[in-house]
Amino acid sequence: MFLSVFDVFKIGVGPSSSHTMGPMVAAGRFLDMLRHAPFKPHGLRASLHGSLAFTGKGHATDRAVILGLAGFLPDTFDADAAEATLLAIARTRTVSPEGLPPLQFDPETDLIFDYDRPLPGHANGMELMALDAQGDVIQRETYYSIGGGFVLTAAELESGKAEAEGPEIPFPFKSAAEMLEMAKASGLTIAQMKSRNEAARQTGALTPGTLRIWQVMRDCMDRGLATPGILPGGLNVRRRAPAIHEKLLEERGRNMAAPHIVNDWIGTYAMAVNEENAAGGQVVTSPTNGAAGVVPAVIRYWLDHVPGATETRVPEFLLTAAAIAGLVKFNASISGAEAGCQAEVGSAAAMAAAGLCAVMGGTPEQVENAAEIALEHHLGMTCDPVKGLVQVPCIERNSLGAIKAVSAASLALRGDGTHFVPLDAAIETMRQTGRDMHEKYKETSLGGLAVNVPNC
């Protein structure tokens, strides 16, 4: 099993990896298919299903599909160019992706929110169609946005394709138990094993690449800490991170400050990231956009508040976290639409706890214990965004997820790595819980807080 650190931590755009980045990536894949097709399409049509339909407008899925069909991609996204393109498409009812003729596409009629027909493969399903001059469908593909910006066609999903093909890796652990066995046999840390797996797949310059990921995370956080105002979407949610951060800076150095104030620092770091994500800013999936604040908040806490911390070890943190993300993704899910928020913030907290434990000197056994504690205490968490926006309760959930991650790492470091519930059992429990969870609690905004608080 192999999932690159650069797949776990992808640079993209908010507010959602599954509902914004994934559909944009799917549209890009469909355009590539058309560029190699033997026919010339005349127009395009898109149909959103399941969670993409129910919470698509709140997650900006409509904008993502339109821009994706116009040729935009998450990792090169230009916000100003996107706004100009959306205005042009609304006026001309045409998209003009590179390498294809201008294609008819009217967002009012050619982008369909199908609330009645969920697709069988995953809660986040969409169909993209190419039309001839008469409006008949001449090419159709079904895509599933499976969380974290990952996209599979229906055929890929059915065949069980879950990872990129490539050379064998030296440490192909598929479970936490195998990971610990390989660490013990090799004498390597989890990050070292992950690093050697990355090298076998030649996924890029590892240290510069991971440090760039951290820089984008930190830049996102800094923007969130400095930018006040009201978040878009109609809930009139006020950004809180800048004001809290300013007060924390004023209080710094006071001898009488309560020890628990450090939780405010951790939580504010996470909120800053997720407020930026909610505003549609540049963000790093960690492992999703909806949970993007947890890992960077814990890294920032470690660097700014823990003696001896240094940015040179951030790659170790991210590699350890990515190893845990791979276990969760391949044995359960990181998708809120598939397994609730336990799969998003819960997974992120497990990743952050593992990374923090590792850079603070934890053994592989303690790292596994830290991840298990963090995940176990998110089990059963629903995904119930008010008005389909990644704001309430998502922003605060990242704050508390980061605090739980730090506590989990600390608890694990106080022990010797032996514990009652294995990480594999927690991951399997999360999978089963997600399977049994009612659909209204899985990113449809049909249950929970989404229906019990005013949302307009």
LINDAFEN-V241723 format. One record per residue. SS is DSSP state (2 for helix, 1 for strand, 0 for the rest). PSI is psi in radians with two decimals (NA if undefined). D_CENTER is the distance of its C-alpha to the mean C-alpha in Angstrom with 1 decimal. Layout:
SS,PSI,D_CENTER
SS,PSI,D_CENTER
This chain:
0,2.31,19.7
0,2.23,17.8
0,2.01,14.1
0,2.60,14.3
2,-0.50,12.9
2,-0.20,12.3
2,-0.63,10.2
2,-0.83,8.0
0,1.54,8.0
0,2.38,8.3
1,2.20,10.0
1,-2.61,9.6
1,2.56,10.4
0,3.00,9.6
0,-0.12,9.6
0,2.34,7.0
2,-0.67,5.0
2,-0.54,7.2
2,-0.26,10.1
2,-1.07,10.4
2,-0.82,9.2
2,-0.92,10.0
2,-0.63,13.4
2,-0.72,14.3
2,-0.73,13.9
2,-0.75,15.9
2,-0.69,18.5
2,-0.70,18.9
2,-0.67,19.6
2,-0.70,22.1
2,-0.71,23.8
2,-0.69,24.2
2,-0.76,25.8
2,-0.57,28.1
2,-0.45,29.1
0,0.10,30.5
0,2.66,32.1
0,-0.12,35.9
0,2.90,36.1
0,1.95,35.4
0,2.73,33.2
0,-0.48,34.4
1,3.06,31.5
1,2.71,28.0
1,2.58,26.6
1,2.50,23.2
1,2.18,22.8
1,2.44,19.7
1,2.81,19.9
1,-2.36,18.6
2,-0.54,15.7
2,-0.55,15.3
2,-0.85,18.9
2,-0.67,18.9
0,0.30,16.2
0,-0.76,16.0
0,-0.70,18.1
0,-0.51,16.3
0,0.10,12.9
0,0.54,15.0
2,-0.64,14.8
2,-0.83,18.5
2,-0.71,18.2
2,-0.74,15.5
2,-0.80,17.9
2,-0.84,20.9
2,-0.64,19.7
2,-0.72,18.4
2,-0.32,21.9
0,-0.07,23.4
0,0.07,21.8
0,2.58,18.9
0,2.63,15.9
2,-0.71,12.6
2,-0.22,13.7
2,0.40,17.2
0,2.29,16.6
0,1.92,19.7
2,-0.73,19.6
2,-0.78,23.4
2,-0.61,24.0
2,-0.77,21.6
2,-0.73,23.6
2,-0.68,26.8
2,-0.73,25.7
2,-0.72,24.8
2,-0.71,28.2
2,-0.70,30.0
2,-0.72,28.5
2,-0.57,29.5
2,-0.74,33.0
2,-0.27,33.6
0,0.72,31.5
1,2.46,30.8
1,2.61,28.0
0,1.20,29.0
0,2.61,26.5
0,2.41,27.9
0,0.08,30.1
0,2.70,30.8
0,2.84,33.4
0,2.36,32.6
1,2.33,31.2
1,2.28,32.0
0,1.92,29.0
0,1.92,29.7
2,-0.47,26.5
2,-0.54,28.8
2,-0.41,29.9
2,-0.04,27.8
1,1.89,24.4
1,2.24,24.8
1,1.78,22.9
1,1.77,24.3
0,-0.18,24.0
0,-0.31,26.6
0,1.50,25.5
0,2.52,22.3
0,2.63,21.8
0,-0.39,22.5
0,-0.59,19.7
0,2.75,16.5
0,-0.45,15.9
1,1.41,14.0
1,2.61,17.0
1,2.59,18.7
1,2.31,22.0
1,2.38,23.0
1,2.49,26.7
1,2.44,29.3
1,2.65,32.6
0,-3.06,36.1
0,-0.43,38.5
0,-0.07,39.6
0,0.15,36.1
0,2.53,36.0
1,2.15,32.8
1,-0.19,33.5
1,2.34,30.0
1,2.42,27.2
1,2.45,23.9
1,2.30,21.4
1,2.60,17.7
1,2.22,15.0
1,1.78,11.3
1,0.20,10.3
1,2.50,6.6
0,0.30,3.9
0,0.03,6.7
1,2.42,9.3
1,2.35,12.5
1,2.53,15.8
1,2.92,19.2
2,-0.69,21.1
2,-0.71,23.3
2,-0.73,20.7
2,-0.75,19.2
2,-0.59,22.7
2,-0.13,23.8
0,0.26,21.1
0,2.12,19.6
0,-0.14,16.5
0,2.75,16.8
0,2.43,18.5
0,2.69,22.3
0,-3.02,24.1
0,2.76,26.5
0,2.61,26.7
0,2.65,24.9
0,-0.40,27.1
0,1.36,24.9
0,0.95,23.5
0,2.34,22.6
0,-0.10,21.1
0,2.87,21.3
2,-0.61,21.5
2,-0.78,25.2
2,-0.69,25.5
2,-0.78,23.5
2,-0.67,26.0
2,-0.76,28.9
2,-0.63,28.0
2,-0.73,27.5
2,-0.75,30.9
2,-0.62,32.7
2,-0.37,31.5
0,0.23,31.7
0,2.75,28.3
0,2.96,25.4
2,-0.71,22.0
2,-0.67,20.9
2,-0.71,24.1
2,-0.75,23.6
2,-0.70,20.1
2,-0.72,21.6
2,-0.57,24.4
2,-0.74,22.2
2,-0.73,20.4
2,-0.64,24.0
2,-0.57,25.2
2,-0.04,22.6
0,0.99,23.3
0,0.07,19.8
0,3.06,21.0
0,1.90,22.4
2,-0.94,20.5
2,-0.89,21.6
2,-0.65,21.5
2,-0.76,18.2
2,-0.61,16.5
2,-0.55,18.5
2,-0.69,17.4
2,-0.82,13.7
2,-0.67,15.1
2,-0.72,17.2
2,-0.71,14.5
2,-0.82,12.7
2,-0.69,16.3
2,-0.74,17.3
2,-0.79,14.5
2,-0.76,15.7
2,-0.69,19.3
2,-0.74,19.0
2,-0.59,17.6
2,-0.32,20.5
2,-0.16,23.0
0,1.89,22.2
0,-3.11,23.8
0,-3.00,24.1
1,2.35,23.0
0,2.57,19.5
0,2.82,19.9
0,-0.27,19.9
0,-0.18,23.1
0,-0.24,22.4
0,0.68,23.9
0,2.19,21.5
1,2.39,22.7
0,2.25,20.7
0,-0.39,21.9
2,-0.77,20.5
2,-0.76,23.2
2,-0.73,26.1
2,-0.75,25.1
2,-0.72,24.6
2,-0.73,28.0
2,-0.68,29.7
2,-0.68,28.3
2,-0.67,29.7
2,-0.62,33.0
2,-0.24,33.2
0,2.36,32.4
0,-0.16,35.5
0,2.27,37.1
0,-0.43,38.8
0,0.13,38.5
0,2.39,34.7
0,2.50,33.5
0,-0.54,31.4
0,-0.12,28.6
2,-0.42,27.9
2,-0.51,25.6
2,-0.57,23.1
2,-0.67,23.3
2,-0.86,22.3
2,-0.86,19.3
2,-0.67,18.2
2,-0.66,19.0
2,-0.80,17.0
2,-0.76,13.8
2,-0.66,15.1
2,-0.76,15.8
2,-0.80,12.3
2,-0.39,11.1
2,-0.64,14.4
2,-0.74,13.8
2,-0.77,10.5
2,-0.48,12.7
0,0.03,15.4
0,0.37,13.6
0,3.11,13.7
1,2.33,12.4
1,2.83,9.2
1,2.19,7.5
0,2.31,3.9
0,1.03,5.0
0,-0.06,4.0
0,2.99,0.7
0,-0.71,3.7
0,-0.37,5.8
0,0.42,5.9
0,-0.25,6.0
2,-0.33,9.7
2,-0.97,10.7
2,-0.89,11.0
2,-0.57,12.5
2,-0.71,14.7
2,-0.65,16.1
2,-0.79,16.8
2,-0.70,18.5
2,-0.82,20.4
2,-0.82,21.6
2,-0.70,22.7
2,-0.26,24.4
2,-0.20,25.8
0,2.12,26.6
0,2.42,29.8
0,-0.10,29.6
0,2.54,25.9
0,2.50,25.6
2,-0.35,22.9
2,-0.31,24.4
2,0.05,22.7
2,-0.69,19.1
2,-0.67,18.7
2,-0.74,19.9
2,-0.88,17.4
2,-0.64,14.4
2,-0.73,16.2
2,-0.80,16.8
2,-0.70,13.3
2,-0.60,12.3
2,-0.74,15.2
2,-0.71,14.1
2,-0.70,10.7
2,-0.73,12.9
2,-0.77,15.3
2,-0.78,12.9
2,-0.74,11.4
2,-0.31,15.0
2,-0.18,16.8
0,-1.88,14.9
0,2.68,11.4
0,0.24,7.8
0,2.16,8.2
2,-0.57,9.6
2,-0.32,12.0
2,-0.62,13.3
2,0.24,13.7
0,-3.10,13.1
2,-0.30,11.3
2,-0.55,12.7
2,-0.34,10.1
0,-1.27,7.2
2,-0.63,9.3
2,-0.80,11.7
2,-0.75,9.9
2,-0.71,8.7
2,-0.70,12.4
2,-0.75,13.8
2,-0.81,12.3
2,-0.69,13.5
2,-0.74,16.8
2,-0.79,17.4
2,-0.78,16.9
2,-0.76,19.2
2,-0.71,21.7
2,-0.84,22.0
2,-0.22,22.8
0,0.28,25.1
0,0.21,27.2
0,2.57,26.0
0,2.89,27.2
2,-0.64,25.0
2,-0.70,26.2
2,-0.63,25.3
2,-0.79,21.7
2,-0.67,21.4
2,-0.75,23.0
2,-0.78,20.7
2,-0.71,17.6
2,-0.77,19.6
2,-0.81,20.7
2,-0.77,17.4
2,-0.74,16.0
2,-0.65,19.4
0,0.33,19.5
0,-0.03,16.5
0,2.36,17.9
0,-0.06,18.7
0,2.22,16.4
0,2.88,16.1
1,1.81,13.7
0,1.05,16.3
0,2.25,15.3
2,2.24,18.6
2,0.32,19.4
2,0.20,16.0
0,2.55,14.8
0,1.09,11.7
0,-1.09,14.5
0,2.06,16.6
0,0.26,16.0
2,-0.73,12.3
2,-0.84,13.4
2,-0.55,15.9
2,-0.61,13.9
2,-0.70,11.9
2,-0.87,15.4
2,-0.55,16.8
2,-0.68,14.1
2,-0.73,14.9
2,-0.74,18.5
2,-0.66,18.4
2,-0.78,16.8
2,-0.74,19.8
2,-0.70,22.2
2,-0.76,21.1
2,-0.73,21.6
2,-0.76,24.9
2,-0.77,26.1
2,-0.69,25.4
2,-0.37,27.3
2,-0.23,30.2
0,-2.99,30.7
0,0.20,31.5
0,-0.29,28.6
0,2.41,30.4
0,2.94,29.0
0,-0.80,29.4
0,2.06,26.1
0,2.69,24.5
2,-0.69,20.8
2,-0.66,21.3
2,-0.68,22.9
2,-0.70,20.1
2,-0.77,17.5
2,-0.65,20.1
2,-0.69,20.8
2,-0.71,17.2
2,-0.82,17.5
2,-0.72,20.8
2,-0.74,19.9
2,-0.67,17.2
2,-0.69,19.8
2,-0.27,22.4
0,2.40,20.5
0,2.52,21.9
2,-0.50,20.0
2,-0.21,20.6
2,0.24,18.3
1,1.26,15.3
0,0.66,13.8
0,-0.17,17.1
0,0.56,18.5
0,0.01,21.7
0,3.07,22.0
0,-2.51,21.6
2,-0.50,21.3
2,-0.43,20.6
2,-0.06,24.3
2,0.07,25.9
0,2.63,25.5
0,2.36,26.8
0,0.37,24.2
0,NA,26.4
